[in-house]
Amino acid sequence: MKSVELLACYRWSTLHRDQPRKAFSCGQVDVDVWLKTKALQHQDKRLSVTKVLLAQNAIAGFYTLATGQVDFGDLPTSIAKGLPRRALPVAVLAWLGISSQVQGQGLGRILLSQALLDCHTAGQTFAFTAVVLDCVNDQAKAFYQRFDFQEVPGRPYRLYLSAAELASLLEAESQA
Ligand SMILES: CC(C)(COP(=O)(O)OP(=O)(O)OC[C@H]1O[C@@H](n2cnc3c(N)ncnc32)[C@H](O)[C@@H]1OP(=O)(O)O)[C@@H](O)C(=O)NCCC(=O)NCCS
């Protein structure tokens, strides 16, 4: 994950109003509605940042990152152990989707890798304890669990990857 390699036909961009976000469909309505109607507004308000993977001018995929806080008691004990009993900083992988037209070609893996790399890089400046996300359904959960995300105890659709695990993952990949 040290650097995410892309085929020449794809490029990254921060979401921009000229990009055809209304045409995007990943087959999951909530995810599509977010990109079509909310992502840009939230970005303009500095609430989140959405990055898109462009194939020519079409949006092949996107992810949205934000910062957040969780209560001490809402983190798994493996992360919370030794931390102060107060709200703790997290990176939030808020949304992620790949266009239905190009699913199953490895782009979801690339998107998630880039999102985690962004989190790790930001974490060198603004520390966080874990990357957290809320799954939209069981399929999404199965996808994230392939990439070392674990369930928050008692919250079956909330998954986490500790910042320490993320750093080890990146280190292992950079040495591979
Ligand atoms: C989930 C999603 C992002 C996967 O994208 P994708 O481009 O099809 O995934 P990839 O082709 O990169 O697959 C990467 C790996 O994950 C696996 N995978 C893909 N979808 C999976 C799923 N639903 N459950 C389990 N594994 C899955 C693939 O088999 C592949 O494994 P491999 O590398 O061992 O072959 C895509 O299906 C999607 O956008 N779904 C709708 C939106 C959504 O659910 N977003 C997540 C919540 S916000």
The ligand as an ORCA input file, in Angstrom:
! r2SCAN-3c Opt
* xyz 0 1
  C     -18.031     -3.541     -2.173
  C     -17.431     -2.953     -3.451
  C     -16.761     -1.622     -3.153
  C     -16.359     -3.938     -3.992
  O     -15.765     -3.369     -5.164
  P     -15.125     -4.261     -6.311
  O     -14.390     -3.371     -7.250
  O     -16.152     -5.150     -6.893
  O     -14.106     -5.144     -5.461
  P     -12.737     -5.792     -5.996
  O     -12.936     -6.308     -7.376
  O     -11.613     -4.846     -5.783
  O     -12.565     -7.003     -4.994
  C     -11.485     -7.072     -4.078
  C     -11.612     -8.348     -3.310
  O     -12.785     -8.283     -2.482
  C     -13.642     -9.358     -2.806
  N     -15.002     -8.846     -2.695
  C     -15.607     -7.939     -3.477
  N     -16.866     -7.703     -3.031
  C     -17.030     -8.512     -1.954
  C     -18.093     -8.774     -1.070
  N     -19.273     -8.122     -1.159
  N     -17.913     -9.674     -0.068
  C     -16.737    -10.322      0.070
  N     -15.686    -10.121     -0.732
  C     -15.831     -9.242     -1.735
  C     -13.278     -9.791     -4.211
  O     -13.590    -11.149     -4.442
  C     -11.782     -9.566     -4.224
  O     -11.113    -10.620     -3.590
  P      -9.736    -11.199     -4.209
  O      -8.795    -10.014     -4.313
  O      -9.294    -12.211     -3.222
  O     -10.101    -11.717     -5.543
  C     -18.500     -2.785     -4.578
  O     -19.166     -4.016     -4.756
  C     -19.545     -1.715     -4.271
  O     -19.347     -0.553     -4.601
  N     -20.677     -2.126     -3.681
  C     -21.803     -1.216     -3.430
  C     -21.469     -0.103     -2.452
  C     -21.009     -0.595     -1.093
  O     -21.492     -1.596     -0.569
  N     -20.060      0.161     -0.504
  C     -19.490     -0.173      0.794
  C     -20.192      0.488      1.922
  S     -20.205      2.269      1.923
*
